[in-house]
């Protein structure tokens, strides 16, 4: 038995137990229609939120190494970073067709362009029949921000032999119709210390391994039906990223110019949430949807270039970092070395 058929069977059993009566033919039709509705929600969820989780990986990837230079034992640095992410046009919208859906159909036309989570406020209406009643859905809006800006804190402490522990953290940042949070830690090790000729030329090399967790959430759907509200008003993208990188820099007086190469792998999971709908009295819809969402879990591998310039004065440093690949992300920071 497939997972889909098993879940439909569980829905049927839930309706049977709650109603405490034999399931009539009309009930079976509604159960089948509800299964199609869940299929459509799964399809739409994937198209809507995936660009945002892909972008979240880039937002969390840059700025881990502020300088590959080895620091003295127990040196501590702390920095306020501002991340600036430009949402590319290609990831702000997608096209839906009537043929994509098993339950819904477009109210007007046979296709429509609708926003992803990174897109604008444009919406389309979808309708379907659940039993004898019409279900009408307005597609969710995007954040409608061409540039996403959020702050976070990052700090490091120098250990023995050119090794540093690095950590970054942001509170849950409220954006338009969404929330974003990132936190993680890494280990950096200076390797130019083993090549004295590089050190004398003020050339520095370091490698880093890091783990970060990103949580992005967006307003989603809350559909009214004669069987109750569905209660899927929020969708979350949960991203676990392991990152490896190598960076090199050259000191030029008070300036330091740095380049780097990043490779990371991210496990992306999804879940729906928000206040549960009244349909939960009949069936555990959020639980069913979250089980089905496992079907669109994915793993992403990214190769990212990084370029940076920093200026040091007293114990302070001002730095700008550009990360580039599929997306472009800018990170500006003010750091203090204790």
C-alpha positions as CSV (number, residue, x, y, z in Angstrom):
1,X,0.0,0.0,0.0
2,X,1.4,3.4,-0.9
3,X,1.6,6.3,1.6
4,X,-1.0,8.2,-0.3
5,X,-3.5,5.3,-0.2
6,X,-2.7,4.7,3.4
7,X,-3.4,8.3,4.4
8,X,-6.6,8.3,2.4
9,X,-7.6,5.2,4.3
10,X,-6.8,6.9,7.6
11,X,-9.0,9.9,6.6
12,X,-11.8,7.5,5.8
13,X,-11.4,5.8,9.2
14,X,-11.3,9.2,11.0
15,X,-14.6,10.2,9.4
16,X,-16.1,6.8,10.2
17,X,-15.2,6.9,13.9
18,X,-16.2,10.5,14.5
19,X,-19.5,10.2,12.7
20,X,-20.1,6.7,14.3
21,X,-21.9,5.5,11.2
22,X,-21.2,3.5,8.0
23,X,-19.5,5.6,5.4
24,X,-22.0,6.4,2.6
25,X,-21.1,6.7,-1.0
26,X,-21.3,10.5,-0.8
27,X,-18.9,10.4,2.1
28,X,-16.4,8.4,0.1
29,X,-16.6,11.0,-2.7
30,X,-15.8,13.8,-0.2
31,X,-12.9,11.8,1.2
32,X,-11.5,11.3,-2.3
33,X,-12.0,15.0,-3.0
34,X,-10.2,15.9,0.2
35,X,-7.3,13.7,-0.9
36,X,-7.2,15.6,-4.2
37,X,-7.2,18.9,-2.3
38,X,-4.2,17.7,-0.2
39,X,-2.4,16.7,-3.4
40,X,-3.0,20.2,-4.8
41,X,-1.8,21.9,-1.6
42,X,1.4,19.7,-1.7
43,X,2.1,20.8,-5.3
44,X,1.5,24.5,-4.6
45,X,3.5,24.4,-1.4
46,X,6.6,23.1,-3.3
47,X,6.4,25.8,-6.0
48,X,5.6,28.6,-3.5
49,X,8.2,28.1,-0.7
50,X,11.2,26.4,-2.4
51,X,12.7,29.6,-3.9
52,X,12.7,31.1,-0.4
53,X,14.5,28.2,1.2
54,X,17.0,28.2,-1.6
55,X,17.6,31.9,-0.9
56,X,17.9,31.3,2.8
57,X,20.9,29.1,2.2
58,X,22.7,32.0,0.5
59,X,21.7,34.4,3.2
60,X,23.3,32.2,5.9
61,X,26.4,31.2,3.9
62,X,28.4,34.4,3.6
63,X,30.4,36.2,6.2
64,X,31.5,33.3,8.3
65,X,35.2,34.1,7.7
66,X,35.8,37.8,8.3
67,X,39.5,37.3,8.0
68,X,41.6,34.2,7.5
69,X,44.4,35.7,9.5
70,X,45.4,33.8,12.7
71,X,44.6,35.6,15.9
72,X,46.3,35.5,19.3
73,X,45.1,33.0,21.9
74,X,41.8,34.1,23.5
75,X,41.3,37.1,21.2
76,X,37.5,37.7,21.0
77,X,35.7,39.5,18.3
78,X,32.0,40.5,18.0
79,X,30.3,42.0,15.0
80,X,26.9,43.4,14.0
81,X,26.2,42.1,10.4
82,X,23.5,43.4,8.1
83,X,22.6,41.0,5.3
84,X,21.2,42.4,2.1
85,X,19.7,39.9,-0.3
86,X,18.4,40.9,-3.8
87,X,15.5,38.6,-4.9
88,X,16.0,37.7,-8.6
89,X,13.0,38.1,-10.9
90,X,13.1,34.5,-12.0
91,X,12.3,33.3,-8.5
92,X,9.5,35.7,-7.7
93,X,6.8,34.0,-9.7
94,X,5.7,30.8,-11.3
95,X,3.0,29.7,-13.7
96,X,0.1,27.4,-12.7
97,X,-2.2,25.6,-15.2
98,X,-5.5,23.8,-14.7
99,X,-3.7,20.6,-15.6
100,X,-1.5,20.9,-12.5
101,X,-4.4,20.4,-10.2
102,X,-6.7,17.5,-9.3
103,X,-9.1,19.4,-7.1
104,X,-8.8,23.1,-7.9
105,X,-9.3,24.9,-11.2
106,X,-8.6,28.6,-12.0
107,X,-11.6,30.8,-11.7
108,X,-10.6,32.6,-14.9
109,X,-8.6,31.2,-17.8
110,X,-6.5,28.0,-18.0
111,X,-3.2,29.4,-16.6
112,X,-2.0,32.2,-14.4
113,X,1.2,33.6,-13.1
114,X,1.3,33.8,-9.3
115,X,4.0,34.9,-6.8
116,X,6.3,32.6,-4.9
117,X,7.1,33.5,-1.3
118,X,9.7,35.9,-2.7
119,X,7.2,37.5,-5.1
120,X,4.6,40.3,-5.2
121,X,1.0,40.7,-4.1
122,X,-0.6,39.5,-7.3
123,X,-3.2,36.7,-6.6
124,X,-5.4,34.4,-8.5
125,X,-8.6,32.6,-7.5
126,X,-9.0,28.8,-7.5
127,X,-12.2,26.9,-7.0
128,X,-13.2,23.3,-6.4
129,X,-16.2,21.3,-5.2
130,X,-16.1,19.5,-1.8
131,X,-19.2,17.5,-1.6
132,X,-22.0,19.8,-2.8
133,X,-20.3,23.0,-1.7
134,X,-17.8,25.2,-3.5
135,X,-14.3,25.8,-2.0
136,X,-12.7,29.1,-3.2
137,X,-9.0,29.8,-2.6
138,X,-7.1,33.0,-3.1
139,X,-3.4,32.2,-3.8
140,X,-1.0,33.5,-1.1
141,X,0.9,36.7,-1.6
142,X,4.7,37.0,-1.6
143,X,6.7,39.2,0.7
144,X,6.8,41.9,-2.1
145,X,10.3,43.0,-1.3
146,X,13.0,43.3,-4.0
147,X,15.6,43.5,-1.3
148,X,15.5,41.6,2.0
149,X,17.5,43.1,4.8
150,X,18.0,41.6,8.2
151,X,20.6,42.0,11.0
152,X,22.4,39.3,13.1
153,X,25.3,39.0,15.5
154,X,28.4,37.1,15.0
155,X,31.3,36.4,17.3
156,X,34.5,34.4,17.6
157,X,37.1,33.3,20.1
158,X,40.6,32.3,19.2
159,X,42.0,29.0,20.5
160,X,45.3,27.3,20.1
161,X,47.3,26.8,16.9
162,X,45.4,29.3,14.7
163,X,41.9,27.8,15.4
164,X,38.8,29.8,16.1
165,X,35.2,29.0,17.2
166,X,32.7,31.2,15.3
167,X,29.0,31.6,16.1
168,X,26.2,33.6,14.5
169,X,22.7,34.3,15.8
170,X,19.7,36.3,14.8
171,X,16.4,36.7,16.6
172,X,13.3,35.9,14.6
173,X,13.2,38.8,12.2
174,X,9.7,40.0,11.1
175,X,9.5,40.7,7.4
176,X,6.5,41.4,5.3
177,X,4.2,38.4,5.6
178,X,7.1,36.3,6.8
179,X,9.7,35.6,9.5
180,X,13.3,34.6,9.3
181,X,15.8,33.3,11.8
182,X,19.3,31.9,11.5
183,X,21.8,30.5,14.0
184,X,24.9,28.3,13.8
185,X,28.5,27.7,14.7
186,X,31.7,26.9,12.9
187,X,35.4,26.1,13.3
188,X,38.0,28.1,11.4
189,X,41.7,27.0,11.1
190,X,44.5,29.1,9.7
191,X,46.7,27.2,7.3
192,X,49.1,29.9,6.1
193,X,50.9,29.7,9.5
194,X,52.5,26.5,8.0
195,X,54.0,28.6,5.1
196,X,56.2,31.3,6.5
197,X,56.8,32.9,3.1
198,X,53.1,33.6,2.9
199,X,53.0,35.1,6.4
200,X,55.9,37.5,5.6
201,X,54.0,38.7,2.5
202,X,50.9,39.2,4.7
203,X,49.0,36.6,2.8
204,X,46.6,34.5,4.9
205,X,44.8,31.3,4.2
206,X,42.1,29.6,6.3
207,X,39.6,26.8,6.1
208,X,36.2,26.6,7.8
209,X,33.6,24.0,8.6
210,X,30.2,25.3,9.8
211,X,26.7,24.2,10.6
212,X,23.7,26.6,10.4
213,X,20.0,26.3,10.8
214,X,17.6,28.6,9.0
215,X,13.9,28.9,9.6
216,X,11.7,30.8,7.2
217,X,8.0,31.1,7.6
218,X,5.3,32.7,5.4
219,X,1.6,33.4,5.6
220,X,-0.1,30.6,3.6
221,X,-3.7,29.4,3.2
222,X,-6.7,29.2,5.4
223,X,-9.5,27.7,3.4
224,X,-13.2,27.8,4.4
225,X,-15.3,24.8,3.7
226,X,-18.6,23.4,4.9
227,X,-16.6,20.9,6.9
228,X,-14.7,23.6,8.7
229,X,-11.6,25.8,8.2
230,X,-8.5,23.9,7.1
231,X,-6.1,25.8,9.4
232,X,-2.9,25.9,7.2
233,X,-2.3,29.6,7.6
234,X,1.5,29.3,7.9
235,X,4.2,27.3,6.0
236,X,7.7,26.9,7.3
237,X,10.9,26.0,5.5
238,X,13.5,24.4,7.8
239,X,17.0,24.3,6.4
240,X,20.0,22.5,7.9
241,X,23.2,23.5,6.2
242,X,26.7,22.0,6.5
243,X,29.3,24.3,5.0
244,X,33.0,24.0,4.0
245,X,35.1,26.8,2.6
246,X,38.6,28.1,2.0
247,X,39.5,31.8,2.0
248,X,42.6,33.7,1.2
249,X,43.4,37.4,1.9
250,X,46.1,40.0,1.4
251,X,46.8,42.8,3.8
252,X,47.3,46.2,2.1
253,X,48.0,48.6,4.9
254,X,44.8,49.1,6.8
255,X,42.8,47.3,4.1
256,X,42.4,43.5,3.7
257,X,41.2,42.0,0.4
258,X,39.7,38.5,0.6
259,X,38.4,35.9,-1.7
260,X,36.9,32.5,-1.0
261,X,35.1,29.5,-2.3
262,X,32.2,27.8,-0.5
263,X,30.5,24.4,-0.9
264,X,27.6,23.6,1.2
265,X,24.9,21.0,1.4
266,X,21.4,21.7,2.8
267,X,18.6,19.4,3.9
268,X,15.3,21.3,3.4
269,X,12.1,20.3,5.2
270,X,8.7,21.8,5.2
271,X,5.8,22.0,7.6
272,X,2.5,23.7,7.8
273,X,1.3,25.4,11.0
274,X,-0.6,28.3,12.5
275,X,-3.8,28.0,14.4
276,X,-5.5,24.7,13.7
277,X,-8.7,24.8,11.8
278,X,-12.1,23.6,12.9
279,X,-11.7,20.6,10.5
280,X,-9.4,19.1,13.1
281,X,-12.5,18.0,15.0
282,X,-13.1,15.6,12.1
283,X,-9.5,14.8,11.0
284,X,-5.9,15.7,12.0
285,X,-5.3,17.7,8.8
286,X,-2.1,19.5,9.8
287,X,-0.6,16.1,10.8
288,X,-1.7,14.6,7.5
289,X,-0.3,17.5,5.5
290,X,3.0,17.5,7.4
291,X,3.4,13.8,6.7
292,X,2.7,14.3,3.0
293,X,5.1,17.2,2.9
294,X,7.9,14.7,3.6
295,X,7.5,13.8,-0.1
296,X,9.0,17.1,-1.2
297,X,11.9,17.2,1.3
298,X,15.0,17.9,-0.7
299,X,18.8,18.2,-0.5
300,X,20.5,21.1,-2.1
301,X,24.3,21.4,-3.0
302,X,25.6,25.0,-3.7
303,X,28.9,26.2,-4.9
304,X,29.4,29.9,-3.9
305,X,32.1,32.4,-4.6
306,X,32.9,35.1,-2.1
307,X,34.8,38.4,-2.4
308,X,35.4,40.9,0.4
309,X,37.2,44.1,1.4
310,X,37.7,45.4,5.0
311,X,39.2,48.5,6.6
312,X,40.7,48.4,10.1
313,X,40.9,51.3,12.5
314,X,42.0,50.9,16.1
315,X,40.1,47.8,17.3
316,X,37.3,48.2,14.8
317,X,36.8,46.8,11.3
318,X,34.3,47.7,8.6
319,X,33.7,45.0,6.0
320,X,31.7,44.3,2.9
321,X,31.3,40.8,1.6
322,X,29.7,39.7,-1.7
323,X,28.6,36.1,-2.2
324,X,27.7,35.0,-5.7
325,X,26.5,32.0,-7.6
326,X,22.8,31.2,-8.3
327,X,22.0,34.3,-6.2
328,X,23.8,37.4,-5.1
329,X,24.0,38.3,-1.4
330,X,25.7,41.2,0.3
331,X,26.9,41.3,3.9
332,X,28.1,44.5,5.6
333,X,29.5,44.4,9.1
334,X,31.0,46.4,11.9
335,X,33.3,44.3,14.1
336,X,35.2,44.9,17.3
337,X,38.3,43.0,18.4
338,X,38.7,42.8,22.2
